[in-house]
Amino acid sequence: MLDTHAFVWWDARDSHLPDRMREAIASAQNQIFVSAVSVWEIAIKRASGKLIFRGSVTGAIETHGFQALPISVAHAEWAGSLEQIHQDPFDRMLIAQANLEGLTLVTVDDQILRYQVPHL
């Protein structure tokens, strides 16, 4: 599962995305998920002028062949119970989803890595 930055960087072909992550995302052996929370975060940041993302986020997920991951009440409960090491509620939701769904989180966020979450 891509965190929001990884998804935005992949979509923009941005060099900030490390090569090992780019290779894992490009591999046909891996099913790639993008959380609804990332779509929400992108929409909020785009509306506030903090992020430029051209076109539809949903369309980009489909174009790249990724799977959309909805937010469930179980995800919300888990995210709400996480220790607030990281103050970003979007990232805590990604951590909860990765843990509950058994997914590896693709991230470069050091704060996320302070949690027990499978990551690349």
C-alpha positions in Angstrom: 0.0 0.0 0.0 1.4 3.4 -1.0 1.4 6.2 1.5 0.2 9.5 0.1 3.7 10.9 -0.8 4.6 7.6 -2.6 1.4 7.7 -4.6 1.8 11.4 -5.6 5.5 10.8 -6.5 4.7 7.7 -8.5 1.9 9.6 -10.4 4.2 12.6 -11.1 7.2 10.4 -11.9 9.0 12.3 -9.3 12.6 11.4 -8.5 11.9 11.7 -4.7 10.6 8.1 -4.9 13.5 5.8 -4.1 14.4 3.3 -6.9 13.7 0.2 -4.7 10.2 1.5 -4.1 9.7 2.4 -7.8 10.8 -1.2 -8.7 8.4 -2.8 -6.2 5.5 -0.7 -7.4 6.3 -1.5 -11.1 6.6 -5.2 -10.4 3.7 -7.2 -11.9 4.1 -9.6 -8.9 2.8 -6.9 -6.5 -0.8 -5.8 -6.1 -0.7 -2.1 -5.2 -3.3 -0.4 -2.9 -4.1 3.3 -2.4 -6.2 4.1 0.6 -9.2 6.3 0.5 -7.5 8.3 3.2 -4.8 9.3 0.7 -7.4 10.4 -1.8 -9.0 12.5 1.0 -5.6 14.0 2.0 -4.8 14.9 -1.6 -8.2 16.5 -2.1 -7.7 18.6 1.1 -4.2 19.7 0.2 -5.2 20.4 -3.4 -8.1 22.6 -2.3 -5.9 24.5 0.2 -3.2 25.1 -2.5 -0.6 23.0 -0.7 -0.5 20.4 -3.5 -0.7 20.3 -7.2 -2.3 17.1 -8.5 -3.5 17.2 -12.0 -6.7 15.4 -12.9 -8.8 12.9 -11.0 -7.1 11.0 -8.1 -9.6 8.2 -8.6 -8.7 8.2 -12.3 -5.0 8.1 -11.6 -5.5 5.0 -9.3 -7.3 3.3 -12.1 -4.8 4.4 -14.8 -1.9 2.9 -12.8 -3.8 -0.3 -12.2 -3.8 0.1 -8.5 -6.6 -1.0 -6.1 -8.6 1.5 -4.0 -8.7 0.5 -0.4 -11.8 1.9 1.5 -11.8 2.9 5.1 -13.7 0.5 7.4 -14.9 1.0 10.9 -12.3 -1.5 12.1 -9.6 0.7 10.4 -11.0 3.7 12.2 -11.1 2.0 15.6 -7.5 0.8 15.2 -6.2 4.2 14.0 -7.9 5.9 16.9 -6.3 3.6 19.4 -2.7 4.0 18.1 -0.3 5.8 20.3 0.1 9.3 19.0 3.7 9.1 18.1 2.8 10.6 14.8 0.4 13.5 14.9 -0.9 13.1 11.4 -4.3 11.3 11.5 -4.0 10.4 7.8 -0.8 8.5 8.4 -2.2 6.8 11.5 -5.0 5.5 9.3 -2.5 4.2 6.8 -0.7 2.4 9.6 -4.0 0.8 10.9 -5.0 -0.3 7.4 -1.6 -1.8 6.6 -1.7 -3.7 9.9 -5.3 -4.9 9.7 -5.1 -5.9 6.0 -1.6 -7.5 6.2 -0.1 -5.0 3.7 3.4 -3.6 3.4 3.4 0.2 3.6 5.5 2.0 1.0 6.8 5.1 2.8 9.8 7.3 3.4 8.2 8.9 6.5 10.4 8.3 9.5 7.5 9.0 11.9 5.5 6.2 10.4 8.4 3.8 10.8 8.4 4.4 14.5 5.2 2.2 14.6 5.2 -1.6 14.2 4.0 -1.7 10.6 5.4 -3.8 7.7 7.1 -1.3 5.4 9.3 -0.9 2.4 
